[in-house]
């Protein structure tokens, strides 16, 4: 079985559509989505509505999905202090998203454990411990072991950092960060997703990098007009 694993779409339907074209071309049987559907993207409402309509996907909640769903004025102020553009985007996204879509984000599960052809898989957004914990490349192995302590599944799939990574631990667990569809933080900013191939409990993984019309997406992002929208738009054009 071939499974496409996507994460961190961040309201970028243009990138998502190109990734979905590649997923179809690779004959994937299922799609797992690890959250962060809307925040700070060109088309947050359209993206959430689309993902919500995909009844055959397995979808969990990302940290920014939770932020939008449970937003308060205090959270907006704190986010502005931490990273100003994201705070203004949060404020704007909460206004844009309809109540139905905010309720959808609120009710997504934070994690999901499942089994595919004998392989036990745990889907998380950040880490098994926290939805906003970073699993970056080149972390010390003892730190990785602490992050996954107590996990019973064989394979942990995560996102959140927008940078693909992978670890094989001494405890015989595999952790793979699948990267970001909508706002990659890699050197070339191409959308990234994962193809997971599973046969009789054994598996292999492949990160796939797909390009799309970043200039149009960046223009749409800039045209949202909130303070800092241009800064986020420029992130889409990195090394373009």
LUMTI-685695 format. One record per residue: y, z negated, x negated of N, C-alpha, C in turn. Coordinates in pm, whole numbers, plus 50000, padded with zeros to 5 digits. Example, Ala and Ser with C-alpha at 12.3 -4.5 7.8 and 13.67 -1.06 7.14 Angstrom:
2
<pt <49431 49220 48681> <49550 49220 48770> <49670 49220 48680>>,
<pt <49775 49292 48715> <49894 49286 48633> <50003 49213 48710>>,
//
This chain:
240
<pt <49881 50000 49916> <50000 50000 50000> <50125 50000 49913>>,
<pt <50224 50078 49954> <50352 50083 49882> <50460 50020 49969>>,
<pt <50531 49926 49911> <50635 49854 49984> <50767 49870 49910>>,
<pt <50872 49910 49982> <51006 49914 49925> <51073 49779 49952>>,
<pt <51131 49722 49848> <51199 49594 49861> <51346 49615 49826>>,
<pt <51433 49586 49922> <51577 49606 49904> <51649 49473 49923>>,
<pt <51769 49465 49866> <51848 49342 49881> <51995 49374 49862>>,
<pt <52079 49284 49908> <52223 49287 49879> <52285 49422 49913>>,
<pt <52277 49456 50040> <52335 49582 50089> <52487 49572 50097>>,
<pt <52537 49459 50137> <52680 49430 50139> <52762 49540 50209>>,
<pt <52718 49574 50329> <52797 49662 50413> <52813 49804 50362>>,
<pt <52730 49845 50269> <52745 49978 50208> <52641 50073 50267>>,
<pt <52673 50129 50383> <52579 50220 50450> <52556 50347 50371>>,
<pt <52655 50394 50300> <52637 50516 50220> <52529 50497 50116>>,
<pt <52534 50385 50046> <52431 50356 49947> <52295 50334 50013>>,
<pt <52294 50260 50123> <52168 50232 50192> <52102 50361 50239>>,
<pt <52178 50453 50294> <52120 50578 50343> <52053 50656 50230>>,
<pt <52116 50659 50113> <52056 50730 50000> <51929 50660 49952>>,
<pt <51932 50528 49950> <51813 50454 49911> <51700 50479 50010>>,
<pt <51731 50480 50139> <51628 50504 50240> <51569 50644 50229>>,
<pt <51650 50741 50189> <51598 50875 50164> <51495 50873 50052>>,
<pt <51524 50797 49946> <51431 50788 49834> <51305 50712 49872>>,
<pt <51322 50609 49953> <51206 50532 50001> <51113 50623 50080>>,
<pt <51170 50706 50166> <51090 50800 50245> <51020 50901 50154>>,
<pt <51093 50951 50053> <51035 51050 49962> <50920 50991 49881>>,
<pt <50921 50859 49863> <50814 50793 49787> <50702 50741 49877>>,
<pt <50707 50778 50005> <50598 50745 50099> <50568 50595 50105>>,
<pt <50671 50513 50110> <50650 50369 50121> <50606 50335 50264>>,
<pt <50514 50240 50273> <50457 50202 50403> <50539 50097 50475>>,
<pt <50606 50010 50400> <50683 49902 50458> <50814 49884 50383>>,
<pt <50909 49813 50447> <51034 49776 50382> <51056 49627 50401>>,
<pt <51077 49557 50288> <51119 49418 50289> <51266 49414 50250>>,
<pt <51346 49334 50320> <51489 49322 50291> <51522 49176 50266>>,
<pt <51585 49148 50152> <51606 49011 50106> <51747 48958 50135>>,
<pt <51819 49022 50227> <51943 48962 50276> <52070 49010 50210>>,
<pt <52181 48944 50248> <52317 48983 50215> <52347 49123 50269>>,
<pt <52355 49129 50400> <52368 49257 50469> <52511 49308 50476>>,
<pt <52610 49218 50485> <52742 49262 50529> <52857 49235 50433>>,
<pt <52866 49117 50376> <52991 49070 50317> <53048 49164 50211>>,
<pt <53178 49188 50223> <53255 49260 50120> <53206 49402 50098>>,
<pt <53186 49474 50208> <53144 49613 50197> <53227 49704 50285>>,
<pt <53209 49834 50269> <53289 49931 50346> <53265 49925 50496>>,
<pt <53139 49900 50540> <53106 49909 50682> <53015 49792 50724>>,
<pt <53069 49671 50730> <52983 49556 50759> <52920 49558 50898>>,
<pt <52996 49592 50999> <52942 49590 51135> <52835 49698 51153>>,
<pt <52862 49817 51106> <52767 49927 51117> <52638 49893 51043>>,
<pt <52650 49830 50929> <52532 49799 50848> <52444 49695 50916>>,
<pt <52504 49587 50966> <52425 49485 51034> <52359 49543 51158>>,
<pt <52431 49623 51234> <52374 49684 51355> <52254 49771 51319>>,
<pt <52266 49845 51210> <52156 49931 51169> <52034 49850 51127>>,
<pt <52055 49753 51040> <51942 49673 50992> <51876 49599 51109>>,
<pt <51957 49548 51198> <51904 49476 51315> <51814 49564 51399>>,
<pt <51837 49692 51399> <51757 49785 51481> <51625 49824 51417>>,
<pt <51603 49782 51292> <51481 49821 51220> <51370 49721 51250>>,
<pt <51300 49740 51358> <51203 49643 51406> <51080 49630 51316>>,
<pt <51057 49729 51231> <50937 49724 51145> <50968 49669 51005>>,
<pt <51094 49632 50976> <51127 49572 50848> <51097 49422 50851>>,
<pt <51069 49366 50734> <51065 49221 50717> <51197 49181 50651>>,
<pt <51275 49096 50716> <51412 49068 50674> <51434 48917 50667>>,
<pt <51496 48872 50556> <51534 48732 50545> <51686 48721 50529>>,
<pt <51734 48599 50534> <51878 48571 50530> <51925 48552 50386>>,
<pt <52037 48615 50353> <52102 48591 50224> <52209 48485 50236>>,
<pt <52259 48438 50122> <52359 48332 50126> <52488 48375 50196>>,
<pt <52528 48502 50180> <52651 48545 50246> <52629 48573 50395>>,
<pt <52506 48604 50434> <52476 48613 50577> <52499 48477 50643>>,
<pt <52452 48373 50576> <52470 48236 50625> <52618 48199 50627>>,
<pt <52691 48241 50525> <52835 48212 50520> <52908 48274 50639>>,
<pt <52876 48399 50669> <52941 48466 50783> <52903 48397 50913>>,
<pt <52774 48366 50928> <52725 48309 51054> <52779 48169 51080>>,
<pt <52803 48094 50973> <52844 47954 50988> <52984 47931 50932>>,
<pt <53067 48034 50937> <53198 48029 50872> <53292 47927 50937>>,
<pt <53368 47861 50851> <53473 47769 50894> <53599 47800 50814>>,
<pt <53716 47757 50862> <53839 47776 50782> <53826 47713 50643>>,
<pt <53756 47599 50635> <53739 47533 50505> <53656 47619 50410>>,
<pt <53553 47684 50462> <53471 47772 50378> <53552 47892 50329>>,
<pt <53633 47948 50416> <53718 48061 50376> <53812 48018 50263>>,
<pt <53874 47902 50278> <53967 47854 50175> <53895 47829 50043>>,
<pt <53777 47770 50050> <53700 47742 49928> <53658 47871 49859>>,
<pt <53620 47971 49939> <53578 48100 49882> <53696 48172 49818>>,
<pt <53812 48163 49880> <53932 48223 49821> <53964 48159 49686>>,
<pt <53943 48028 49675> <53971 47960 49549> <53869 48000 49442>>,
<pt <53744 48020 49483> <53640 48056 49388> <53653 48200 49341>>,
<pt <53675 48292 49433> <53692 48434 49402> <53771 48496 49516>>,
<pt <53899 48512 49494> <53993 48546 49600> <53951 48665 49687>>,
<pt <53910 48779 49628> <53873 48894 49714> <53760 48863 49811>>,
<pt <53661 48784 49768> <53549 48752 49857> <53594 48662 49972>>,
<pt <53689 48573 49944> <53740 48488 50050> <53813 48567 50157>>,
<pt <53895 48662 50115> <53965 48745 50214> <53867 48837 50286>>,
<pt <53764 48884 50215> <53662 48966 50280> <53587 48885 50384>>,
<pt <53550 48762 50349> <53481 48675 50446> <53567 48657 50571>>,
<pt <53693 48633 50552> <53784 48616 50665> <53787 48741 50752>>,
<pt <53790 48858 50687> <53794 48985 50760> <53662 49015 50828>>,
<pt <53551 48992 50757> <53419 49022 50814> <53388 48938 50937>>,
<pt <53429 48813 50935> <53406 48725 51049> <53479 48778 51172>>,
<pt <53594 48838 51151> <53669 48898 51261> <53605 49027 51309>>,
<pt <53551 49106 51217> <53497 49238 51249> <53363 49229 51320>>,
<pt <53273 49143 51272> <53139 49140 51328> <53139 49084 51470>>,
<pt <53065 49151 51558> <53053 49104 51695> <52968 48977 51700>>,
<pt <52980 48903 51809> <52907 48777 51822> <52757 48798 51812>>,
<pt <52708 48908 51867> <52564 48936 51863> <52515 48952 51720>>,
<pt <52593 49022 51638> <52552 49044 51499> <52564 48916 51417>>,
<pt <52664 48834 51446> <52674 48706 51376> <52557 48615 51414>>,
<pt <52517 48618 51540> <52401 48539 51583> <52274 48590 51515>>,
<pt <52264 48722 51498> <52149 48780 51428> <52141 48728 51285>>,
<pt <52253 48729 51214> <52255 48678 51077> <52218 48530 51073>>,
<pt <52267 48455 51168> <52240 48310 51173> <52091 48281 51190>>,
<pt <52022 48364 51266> <51883 48338 51301> <51781 48400 51207>>,
<pt <51826 48470 51104> <51732 48524 51006> <51666 48409 50930>>,
<pt <51537 48420 50897> <51471 48313 50821> <51521 48311 50677>>,
<pt <51537 48192 50617> <51586 48184 50479> <51484 48229 50376>>,
<pt <51356 48218 50409> <51248 48262 50321> <51133 48313 50408>>,
<pt <51041 48385 50346> <50921 48424 50420> <50803 48437 50324>>,
<pt <50692 48377 50362> <50568 48389 50287> <50473 48480 50364>>,
<pt <50412 48574 50294> <50321 48666 50360> <50215 48713 50261>>,
<pt <50113 48776 50315> <50004 48825 50231> <49983 48973 50258>>,
<pt <49972 49051 50151> <49949 49195 50160> <49827 49229 50076>>,
<pt <49722 49273 50141> <49598 49313 50072> <49552 49208 49971>>,
<pt <49560 49081 50010> <49513 48973 49925> <49616 48918 49829>>,
<pt <49732 48982 49821> <49840 48934 49734> <49934 48844 49814>>,
<pt <49953 48721 49766> <50043 48627 49833> <50184 48645 49777>>,
<pt <50278 48671 49868> <50416 48706 49830> <50512 48608 49896>>,
<pt <50613 48565 49820> <50722 48484 49874> <50851 48562 49863>>,
<pt <50917 48583 49976> <51047 48649 49979> <51157 48544 49984>>,
<pt <51249 48549 49889> <51364 48459 49887> <51488 48542 49857>>,
<pt <51604 48483 49879> <51725 48556 49842> <51768 48524 49700>>,
<pt <51797 48396 49674> <51834 48357 49539> <51715 48310 49459>>,
<pt <51657 48198 49503> <51538 48143 49439> <51460 48065 49543>>,
<pt <51339 48018 49510> <51267 47934 49605> <51341 47804 49637>>,
<pt <51430 47761 49546> <51502 47634 49564> <51630 47649 49645>>,
<pt <51705 47757 49620> <51836 47772 49684> <51867 47920 49706>>,
<pt <51936 47949 49816> <51967 48088 49845> <52075 48146 49754>>,
<pt <52144 48059 49678> <52249 48108 49588> <52220 48075 49442>>,
<pt <52093 48049 49410> <52056 48025 49270> <52030 48159 49200>>,
<pt <52081 48171 49079> <52075 48298 49006> <51948 48309 48921>>,
<pt <51872 48416 48943> <51763 48451 48852> <51806 48578 48779>>,
<pt <51867 48556 48663> <51920 48664 48580> <51815 48711 48478>>,
<pt <51839 48824 48414> <51757 48861 48298> <51774 48760 48184>>,
<pt <51669 48743 48106> <51671 48666 47982> <51696 48516 48001>>,
<pt <51656 48461 48115> <51657 48316 48130> <51543 48256 48047>>,
<pt <51560 48136 47995> <51450 48071 47923> <51330 48049 48016>>,
<pt <51211 48066 47962> <51092 48058 48045> <51075 47919 48106>>,
<pt <51115 47814 48033> <51102 47679 48090> <51193 47662 48212>>,
<pt <51307 47731 48212> <51396 47726 48328> <51335 47800 48447>>,
<pt <51273 47914 48420> <51204 47988 48526> <51092 47903 48587>>,
<pt <51015 47838 48500> <50905 47754 48549> <50958 47641 48639>>,
<pt <51072 47585 48604> <51131 47480 48688> <51175 47536 48823>>,
<pt <51232 47656 48822> <51281 47718 48945> <51167 47742 49044>>,
<pt <51050 47780 48993> <50939 47815 49083> <50836 47703 49097>>,
<pt <50868 47585 49044> <50774 47473 49050> <50732 47446 49195>>,
<pt <50604 47440 49219> <50552 47412 49353> <50525 47534 49438>>,
<pt <50565 47653 49393> <50541 47776 49468> <50393 47812 49459>>,
<pt <50331 47839 49573> <50188 47870 49577> <50161 48021 49571>>,
<pt <50260 48102 49607> <50242 48246 49611> <50231 48304 49469>>,
<pt <50168 48421 49460> <50149 48487 49330> <50274 48562 49284>>,
<pt <50349 48618 49379> <50463 48703 49348> <50584 48653 49425>>,
<pt <50694 48629 49354> <50820 48588 49416> <50918 48702 49400>>,
<pt <50973 48750 49511> <51071 48858 49511> <51207 48801 49552>>,
<pt <51310 48835 49473> <51443 48780 49497> <51551 48885 49473>>,
<pt <51674 48848 49506> <51790 48933 49481> <51906 48846 49433>>,
<pt <52018 48857 49504> <52136 48771 49489> <52225 48803 49369>>,
<pt <52167 48823 49250> <52251 48843 49131> <52304 48985 49119>>,
<pt <52242 49080 49190> <52277 49222 49183> <52237 49285 49050>>,
<pt <52148 49218 48978> <52099 49268 48849> <51947 49256 48848>>,
<pt <51873 49366 48832> <51726 49357 48831> <51675 49279 48711>>,
<pt <51563 49211 48733> <51501 49132 48626> <51356 49105 48664>>,
<pt <51277 49057 48568> <51139 49024 48598> <51080 48929 48495>>,
<pt <50990 48843 48542> <50926 48744 48455> <50779 48730 48490>>,
<pt <50696 48717 48389> <50556 48679 48404> <50541 48543 48337>>,
<pt <50506 48439 48413> <50507 48303 48361> <50370 48259 48311>>,
<pt <50372 48150 48235> <50247 48092 48186> <50163 48037 48301>>,
<pt <50228 48006 48413> <50155 47957 48531> <50101 48071 48616>>,
<pt <50104 48191 48559> <50047 48311 48621> <50118 48349 48752>>,
<pt <50249 48324 48754> <50332 48370 48864> <50420 48485 48813>>,
<pt <50452 48577 48903> <50543 48686 48870> <50667 48673 48956>>,
<pt <50785 48682 48894> <50913 48676 48965> <50986 48805 48937>>,
<pt <51030 48873 49041> <51102 49000 49023> <51231 48995 49104>>,
<pt <51343 49016 49036> <51471 49037 49103> <51484 49186 49128>>,
<pt <51502 49225 49254> <51494 49366 49291> <51626 49441 49274>>,
<pt <51734 49369 49239> <51863 49435 49222> <51937 49449 49354>>,
<pt <52042 49529 49354> <52130 49542 49470> <52143 49687 49514>>,
<pt <52137 49707 49645> <52163 49839 49704> <52313 49866 49709>>,
<pt <52389 49770 49760> <52527 49800 49799> <52635 49773 49698>>,
<pt <52612 49679 49605> <52715 49652 49504> <52648 49610 49374>>,
<pt <52584 49704 49303> <52515 49670 49178> <52613 49620 49073>>,
<pt <52566 49525 48992> <52646 49474 48881> <52587 49516 48747>>,
<pt <52505 49619 48749> <52451 49677 48626> <52556 49766 48561>>,
<pt <52529 49812 48441> <52630 49885 48364> <52676 50013 48431>>,
<pt <52585 50079 48506> <52623 50207 48567> <52644 50197 48718>>,
<pt <52622 50079 48776> <52650 50052 48918> <52575 50144 49015>>,
<pt <52457 50192 48975> <52375 50270 49069> <52294 50175 49158>>,
<pt <52284 50204 49287> <52198 50124 49373> <52056 50113 49316>>,
<pt <51998 49995 49332> <51865 49969 49279> <51779 49905 49387>>,
<pt <51653 49948 49394> <51556 49881 49479> <51423 49880 49407>>,
<pt <51323 49817 49468> <51193 49800 49403> <51085 49868 49486>>,
<pt <50993 49935 49418> <50870 49980 49483> <50757 49891 49434>>,
<pt <50695 49823 49528> <50581 49736 49501> <50455 49806 49550>>,
<pt <50362 49830 49460> <50234 49893 49495> <50125 49787 49488>>,
<pt <50048 49772 49596> <49945 49669 49604> <49812 49733 49643>>,
<pt <49709 49705 49563> <49573 49751 49594> <49478 49635 49567>>,
<pt <49412 49586 49671> <49310 49482 49657> <49359 49362 49578>>,
<pt <49480 49316 49607> <49533 49197 49543> <49600 49220 49410>>,
<pt <49584 49338 49350> <49650 49371 49225> <49775 49453 49256>>,
<pt <49877 49439 49171> <50003 49504 49205> <50075 49555 49080>>,
<pt <50166 49647 49105> <50260 49694 49003> <50396 49709 49068>>,
<pt <50501 49704 48987> <50637 49716 49040> <50716 49819 48960>>,
<pt <50810 49882 49028> <50897 49981 48963> <51037 49970 49023>>,
<pt <51136 49944 48938> <51274 49949 48984> <51319 50095 48991>>,
<pt <51385 50129 49101> <51434 50266 49121> <51586 50264 49130>>,
<pt <51652 50352 49055> <51798 50362 49056> <51838 50494 49120>>,
<pt <51926 50484 49219> <51963 50601 49300> <52114 50614 49301>>,
<pt <52166 50732 49281> <52311 50750 49290> <52351 50800 49428>>,
<pt <52479 50790 49460> <52531 50833 49589> <52680 50862 49571>>,
<pt <52747 50895 49678> <52889 50929 49673> <52971 50800 49665>>,
<pt <52984 50751 49544> <53052 50623 49524> <53203 50633 49551>>,
<pt <53261 50747 49523> <53406 50761 49543> <53444 50747 49690>>,
<pt <53365 50809 49778> <53392 50796 49921> <53372 50652 49967>>,
<pt <53265 50589 49920> <53240 50450 49957> <53353 50360 49908>>,
<pt <53401 50385 49788> <53510 50304 49733> <53639 50323 49811>>,
<pt <53664 50447 49853> <53783 50473 49935> <53774 50400 50068>>,
<pt <53657 50402 50131> <53637 50329 50256> <53658 50179 50236>>,
<pt <53609 50129 50123> <53626 49987 50093> <53774 49954 50076>>,
<pt <53842 50033 49999> <53985 50010 49976> <54063 50013 50105>>,
<pt <54026 50105 50194> <54099 50122 50319> <54078 50009 50419>>,
<pt <53987 49917 50390> <53974 49801 50478> <54101 49717 50475>>,
<pt <54174 49721 50365> <54311 49672 50366> <54334 49524 50342>>,
<pt <54228 49443 50334> <54253 49302 50308> <54286 49282 50160>>,
<pt <54347 49169 50130> <54384 49140 49992> <54258 49134 49904>>,
<pt <54257 49214 49798> <54142 49218 49709> <54043 49329 49740>>,
<pt <54064 49404 49849> <53971 49511 49885> <53964 49617 49774>>,
<pt <54077 49644 49710> <54077 49743 49603> <53996 49695 49484>>,
<pt <53999 49564 49455> <53920 49510 49345> <53771 49530 49371>>,
<pt <53728 49506 49495> <53587 49526 49529> <53552 49674 49524>>,
<pt <53644 49759 49571> <53622 49904 49566> <53600 49951 49422>>,
<pt <53676 49896 49330> <53663 49938 49191> <53527 49898 49131>>,
<pt <53466 49792 49185> <53334 49752 49137> <53230 49860 49168>>,
<pt <53251 49935 49276> <53159 50041 49313> <53170 50161 49218>>,
<pt <53282 50171 49149> <53309 50287 49064> <53281 50261 48917>>,
<pt <53221 50148 48885> <53198 50112 48747> <53124 50223 48672>>,
<pt <53185 50270 48562> <53128 50377 48479> <53109 50509 48555>>,
<pt <53185 50528 48663> <53174 50652 48740> <53241 50765 48663>>,
//
